[in-house]
Amino acid sequence: MPECDELVLRITQESDGSVRVHARAADGAAGVLLTAMPFDLDALGELVERIGHPRRTVRSGRRSELDEAKRLGSGLFNAIVKDNVRDIYRDARRRAESHGRGLRLNLVLNDAPALMAVPWEYLYERPNFLAQSRFTPVVRSLDLTDPRPPQPIEYPLRILAVVSSPRRFPMLDYRRERANLEKALDPLVRDGLVELEWLEAATASKLNDRVSAPDDFHVLHYVGHGAYDDATAGGIVVLEKDDEMPHEVTGEQLGWFLDGEISLRLVVLNSCEGARTSAVDPFSGVASALVEHGIPAIVGMQFEITDDAAVSFATSFYRALAQGNPVDGAMATARLAILAAGHETEFGTPVLFVRGEIPSLFQLPPEKPHHPEKPHIPEEPDKPEKPDKLAKPYQLPADKPDKPTLTRRQMLVGAGVLLITAGAGVRAAWPGPTPPQTQPIEVWAAQVDSRGARLPDQVQTVDAFEIPVGPVKMPFVIVPGGRRLIGSPDTELLRRPNEGPQQSFNVATFAMGRTVVTQAQWAAVVAAVPRPIEQALSPYPSHFKGNGDLPVETISWLAATEFCARLSSLTGFTLRLPSEVEWEYACRADTTTPFHFGPTVTPELANYCGLPFAVCSPDITRAAYNDVTYTLGEYGEGPSGWMQTETTKVGTFPPNRFGLHEMHGNVWEHCADNGPVGYGQVPNDGKPFSSNGPTRVLRGGSWSHNPAICRAAYRDGMDSDLEGWPGRIGVRLVCEL
């Protein structure tokens, strides 16, 4: 996530209704602008009502809302960023971009409380909404001193959640609200990053009891009613009394309750569907009051937010926070997650209020915790809880059979259950003295429609095992053999000629790494087998360093095969690169669409370049790649995206039906074949094509490449002794059965 310079825009309102903007950039450049708001209050209210209403319409309706949001955002931007302020803004952006940094817009609104109701999060400079990008986050701040310093904490990040639905207010579906938050946080809880606690009752006394308890919490997440108090011209939150009658609490009073929780760094105020009682944003006043009470950051929802958008927001926001990212970066990531989930204008619903400078909320340990756990057994077989993304280090039976007994992989398709047996071929002799014992695990394969909207996950059961290498483990899954078409049909969008004609191949059952090889796994193997077999290996070759869960990258084909040889000699198993037929067969996982999750891709599902370029990164920008020009950042009817600018940890994105993560994007993956060559030359049994040529096949695309280049069928190649562009090329292993 990029670091950001800051442009402070202090906005005040004159007695005649005009607006004064004081701009100050990080290099000290400053200017003052006297301007007028582009909309009167009535017109602004009507526009906000059209944009802020929950999106339940068809795509054409969302397009109308998006156009309205652009009109609103463009008017606001052109009103406060013009003349000398525009010059300061442009200079600051150029300076930041030249150093690979972003530019944060910090709106200081202390002296213009009436402008708190303006949805500044829609600021639009063609072709982008500023708040959508990690490179131009938009925050609101109160110019207050003495923010709380970052709180050193140990994992997990502790979240206290409150759902309030008192009598005499519209009844909330509190079970659904609770389920939504638990669904959003479930992967983080399983990773040991987050601990979720529910307040016993949404009363002030219970909240006070919890604040007074000795164990800390770091985040308060409130779901409930917000209202606007005409008498005080401020917002309130509505808690419950012991008899479930409403207890209206001002922001100042809520601040009094929370003053005793020194560890509290963040409050999230979520006005869920049906919970708003006023067209005026009530949470801006509550947020301002809480910031004055010393809480470093407040997130409020300035509009009603739909369930899907709320889940997307919470999942992405809390994961980014738990990974140690600054709160404005976490907010930008969450906005993009809302957009990627198909909610084109709800990205502007969350508002971030901060105290003074943008705080780093927590000092987290450098590595996330690793907790050996038993396999998760769902309490309700018909509605299993979602398991961890990667296989846990399962506790295996003490009495292992001489040969592995593989279970059948259950593929849950629609309302029926299709059973596919791995087959007797799996019982082939292992080269090592003790074959690994497989264990069935559940995977949740993501699916999207042609526009990128999420469909229900497809629950699969696959057979998995792990190969221990010193302090680390390498997880594998069994990929059942079969006969499948490889390549793309003539009708596939942005198809290249070398992807066809499609040809049917027989593929034997094999095991494949659930993820690409990580930096920690690579270093462990090199440390265990330091003597070269064919060539020397660096234990730390990667361009992006600092976390063992990141993919190892910037490695040549020769280095990848040397790694396989060393790991094979260490374990007794035969580890190798996949053939490109095996790779595409495993990537597709019984699907025929361009991506294993459907006809398009979204930034929620893969790490790729969603900008209008073929290749885009801080050091390379190209409109064309391999003689194909890519003018759009989206694929087909799907949404445009953004660029991470770096690799992401393995297991970050949902797996396919075989349990394989990040088959699209993140890093290119080496294959064993020479080529690419025409499929007519490739052995019909799916074995690698071999020749005396210097090039070897690459598959999958990377974080810096256009989505069309990350399709299952896309083929590329590179000389075997080259490492490629820094940070782009990694390796995934096959274990022979």
MOZI-V830669 format. One line per field, one symbol per residue. phi: phi as a letter, one per 30 degrees, with the letter a starting at -180 (. if undefined). A space follows every 10 residues. Layout:
# MOZI-V830669
phi: ???
This chain:
# MOZI-V830669
phi: .ddbdbcccd cbcdddjdbc cccbcddjdb abbcbbddbd dddddddddd dddedbcddd dddddddddd dddddddddc bbhddddddd ddddddddci ccbdccccbe cbeddddddd dcebcecbdd ddcddbdcbc bcdcchddde cdbcdddccc cbccbddice dddddddddd ddddcedddd didbbcbcde bdcddddddd ddddddbcbc ccbldcbccd dchbcbcccc ddciddbdbd dddddddced cdddcabccc ddeicdcbdd dddddddedd dddjddbbcb cdbebdeddd ddddeddddd dddjdddddd dddddddddd djcdcdeddd bccbcidddd dbccddbddb cebdedcddc edbddddddc dddddcddcd ddbdcddddc cdchdcbccc ddjddddedd dddbddddbd bcbcddbbdd cjddcedcdb cbcbabcdbh dcbcdbbdcd dlcbdcjcde dddhdcedda debdbdbddb cbddbddddd deddddddbd ddcbadbddb dddccjbddd ddahbddddd dddedddddd cidccadddd ddddedddhi cbdebdckdb bbddcacbcc cdbdbbaecb bbdbbhiccc cbcccicddd babdiadced idcddddcic chdciibdbd cdddkdbedd cdeddidddb addddbdbbj ibdcceeddc ddcdbbaaed cccideiccb abcccdc
